[in-house]
């Protein structure tokens, strides 16, 4: 059992598909299949169920968790040695669902620490726990809960979320609106898994309603343009509302105390954090988040 085998196993475990894993790893599929089979033989148990689609089984999930932690610690060790031998602070890898959220503190951080390398990763919240555990990233700023144990989490900010309304819409003269008034309104919103979609679904479900969604997408700029074009309404975080001062239409307050975005900073618990990670963690937790509202 070597590191190369374990790294390949993690890709297969993540994708649960031999062909796609082979393409990502740039190896022949038969060779990858033999690697997985040898690993299962060495462990004495199958790691995948192969009835129809390939699925990671209970033993595979257990083994994957240990492999991710082990390889993550090795990567952390390499970085620690590099930092110590280079007599520098090293770099930091930060993940966020959207970079607009962290633009302010990042600008201040780079001004204060120009020699620190900052590597940014745009990532869904559902992928953050695995990435932290595997030490693929050092810090994550999330807008929704990250399931899983072994994280050190700090609350950053509760940000108002507004209703974006197209120009000339009947609601543009209003300052606020109730959710039950929106039951028949079309919405342009992000796909399931994103925090805006999760918030919209929660607000409507609390009243036994379902939102009328006419467009799902992953492009915030396109969403803003579609709202401006009259395609529908959307939910907009305060930071985006303030940044998009030229957008036509109106932003209404939603009459629900739960219409907020909660920003939380996560890192893997129990790890030795390089100097750059500690500096970034301090910068994010001491940033005047409320000042952007």
N, C-alpha and C positions, 0 to 999 in steps of 0.2 A: 504494500500500500504506500504509494509515493504522493508527493504534493501535486504532481500533474494529474494523477488519477482523481484525487479529491477535488481539484479545481474543475475538472470536467464533470464530475458527479454533480457539483453544485449547479452548473449550467443546465444539465438535464433535469435536475430536481426543480429548478425555477420554471423552466419552460414546459416540462412534462410532455416533451415531444422530441423524439430522437432526430428527426430530419432537421427541424429548426435549430436544435442544439448543435448538430454537426455543422450547419451553415454558419452559425455564430462563432463556433470554435475553429472553423476552417479545417475540418478533418473529414475523412470519409465516414459515412454513416455506419457501414459494417465494422470499421475499426472502433468507433465509439460504442457500438452495441457490445462488442467483445470486452471493452474496458469495463462497462457496467456489469456484465456477466461475471467477469473475474472478481470484481469487488464484492458482488453478492456471494460468490462462492467462498471468498475469504472470510466474509462475515457469517456465513452459514445460514443466510436467510434472504429471501427476496426483499428488495427495497421498493419495488414498483408493482402495482397490479396491472396486468396486461390484458384484461378482458375488454376488448374494444379499444378505447382510448387509454393511453399510458397514464397511470395515476400513481403519485407517491403514496405509499401505504404508511401505516403507523410506525413500522420499524424505520422506514425511509425518512419520515419526518423527524423521528428521534435522532437518527444519525446525522441528518442535515443540520440540526440545531448545534450538535457538538462540533461538526466540521466547520460551520460558519464561525463559531467562537474560536476554535483552534487557529484557523487561517487568519482570522481577524487579529488575534494576539500576535501572530508572526508578523503581520504587516505593521502592527503598532510597534513591535520590537525593532523592525528595520528603520522605521521613522525615528524612533528614539535614539538609535545608534547614529544615524545620519545627523540628527540635530546635535548630539554630543560631540561628534568628531568635527563638525563644521563650525562649532562655537557660534551658532546662530539660533534664531527663534523658530526657524522652519516655516511651514505653511499650515493653512487651515482649509478644510473642505466643508462648505456650508451648503445645505440643501433647503429648498423652499418650494412651495407649490407655485408661487409666482414671485419674480424678482422685484416687482414694484413694491412689495411689502417691505423689503429690506434695503431699498435704495438709500434711504436717509442714513441709517446707522452705518452702512457700508461706506458711504462717502466720508463720514467722519472718521471711520476706522482707518481708511487708506491715507487720509490726511495725517493722522496721528502716527501711523505705523507703515510708512511707504515701502519698507523693505520686506514686509511680510507678504508671502505669496497667498492669494485668496483664490480658491477653486470653487466655482459655483455649479450646483447641480439642480436642475428643475426636476421635481419628483412628486408623484402623488403621495398623499399621506399613507396610503395603504402599503407603500413600498419602503417607508422610512424605518420601521422597526428592523426589518431584515438588513437594510443598508447600515444602520448604526451597529447592529450586533456583529456584522461582518467587517466592521471598520472600513467600509467603503467611503463613508463620510464621517465627519467628526461631530457636527451639530446640525440639527434640523429645526426649522421654524414651521410649525404646522397650524392650520386653521381649524382643525377638527381633531378629535381624540385619536391617538395612536395605540391600537391594542397590543398587548404583550408586556411581559415583565422585564425587569433589568434595565429600566431607564431612569435617569435623573432628569426631572422635568421642572421647569420654572414658568409660572404664569407671567406673560409680558404685558398684555393689553387687551381690554375689551373695546372693540371698535364698532361704532354705529354702522349699520347697513341700511342703505336707502333704496327706495323704489325708483328706478329710472323710468320716466314716462315720455313717450314721443311728443314732438311738437304738435300743437293743435288737438291733443287728446283732451276729452272732457275733464280729466282729472288735473290738468295743468294749473288750474286756478286754485287747487286745494293745497294746504300745507301738510296734511296728513291723510291717511287712509286706513281703513280696517281690512283685515284679510278677507272677511266674508263679502266685502264689496268687490273682491277681485276674482270671484269664483268663475266668471265667464270671460275673463280677460285672457288674451294670448300671452304666453311668456317665451322669451328667448333666453335660454339658460345653459349652463354647462352640463356636461354629461354626468350620469350617475357615478359617484365616487368622489366628485369634487365638492368642496365645502358649500358653494353657492346652491348647488342642486340639493344637497343634504338639508340645508337651512330652509329652502323653499318647500321641500316635501314635509319637513317637520312643522312648519307654520300652518300648512294646510291640513295635515293629518290631525293636529290638535283640535280642529273644528270638524273633523270627519269629512273633509273635502279633499279633492285631488286637483292640482294645478293643471290648467290647459296649456300644454307645452307644444309650441309650433316649430321650434328649432332647438336642437341640441348641438353644442359645439365646444371647442377648446381654445378659441381665439378671442381674448378679451376685446381687442381692437375691432374685430368683426362684429362682436356682439353689440358694442356701442354704436356702430354704424347701422346695424339692423334695427336697433331701437330708434335711432334718429330717422330711419326710413319708414317708420310706422309699422314694422312687422310685429312688434309686441313690446311687453314690459320686461324689466329685468331687475335683479338685485345687484347693487353696487356698493362695495366697501367704501368707507369714508376716504381712504387714501387715494382711491381711483377717482372718486368724485372731485376731490380737490385738484388732482393732476389734470383732469380732462375739462379745463375751464371753458374750452371753445365749443364743447358739444351742445347742440341745441336740445330743447326739451326741458323737463323739470325733474327735480329729485324730491320725492315726498317721504316724510317720516311714516314708518309703518307703526301703527298703534298696537304694538306687542313688545313687552320688555325682553322677549327672547330674540328679537331681530338684531342680533349683534354677531360679530365675528370675534372669537376668542383666540388670540395668538399665544402659543406656548412654545418654549424652547426646550428641546430634548437633546440629551447626550447619553451614551452608554454608561451605566453606573459601574463603579469599581475599576475603571480604566485609569492608566497613567496618562494625563493629558499633556501634550507638548505645550511649550510656552505660547505658541501662536493660538492654540485652541483656548487656552485660559484667557488670553487677551481678547479674543473675539467674544467669548462667553461674557466677560465683564462688559464689553462694549454694548452687547445686545441687552443685557439685563439692566444696565444703567441708562440706556437711551431714553430720552423724554418722549415716549410713544404718544402720550396724550397731547403733546404739542403739535402732532400732525392732524388732530381732529378739528 
